[in-house]
Amino acid sequence: MRLRNKENEKTLFLQNNENVIHEIKEQCNPAIFFDNNNPIELEIGCGKGKFIISKALENPDINFIAIEKELTVAGVALKKALNIFKNNIPDNLKFMSYDVRKISSLFLNKTISKIYLNFSDPWPKKKHEKNRLTHHYFQEIYSNLLYSDAKIVLKTDNDSLFNYSFKTIMDNYFFRVEYFTTDLYNSIYLTENISTEYEDKFTASGKNINMLIASNQI
């Protein structure tokens, strides 16, 4: 996602200590950022925040961490949450601006209950394959973070990324595919689906949405 450089959103994010997880000095259990021991779910690449904000609102007994690499975009998501909740974001929602490659050095293993990958950058060129968030390298990170049998949930409009992700998951031993569809909006999972901003745009234009659910085998 590309947004113009918005200094106000950056400043808002950097100065917020209540709803934002800033620098982590040593590897920790992310439960320390919440006032309970409820399950913790991550969205990696939260974009403008519609999905994760809705999840937090509908599931008060689950803790959610929205991770976005781009600081400006993270600021936009935080601002949206502040507006929706009238500056009183619930305790079960936190935001981070980090590169997912660092997550394994921030959080202890086996502390996450679910990971969402929503409309990730497809990095279509072969030379950029290692940047795809379903590459073998990232699968290992997710597998270490997740409880055994915990799930990753992938949604994408990009058919090539979906096919790549399906194949790499099947070819590796970290995850087992439990369910997949190339047409989410004509599937059994539609009734519980929460859309993203990108998803709304793509479905409005008639584009099919791919979905994959895989469970951790480690």
Secondary structure, DSSP 8 states (H G I E B T S, - for coil): ------HHHHHHHHH--SSB-----S-B-GGGGSSS---EEEEES-TTSHHHHHHHHH-TTSEEEEE-SSHHHHHHHHHHHHHHTTT---TTEEEE---GGGHHHHB-TT-EEEEEEES-----SGGGGGGSTTSHHHHHHHHHHEEEEEEEEEEES-HHHHHHHHHHHHHSSSEEEEEEES-GGGSTTGGG----HHHHHHHHTT---EEEEEEE--
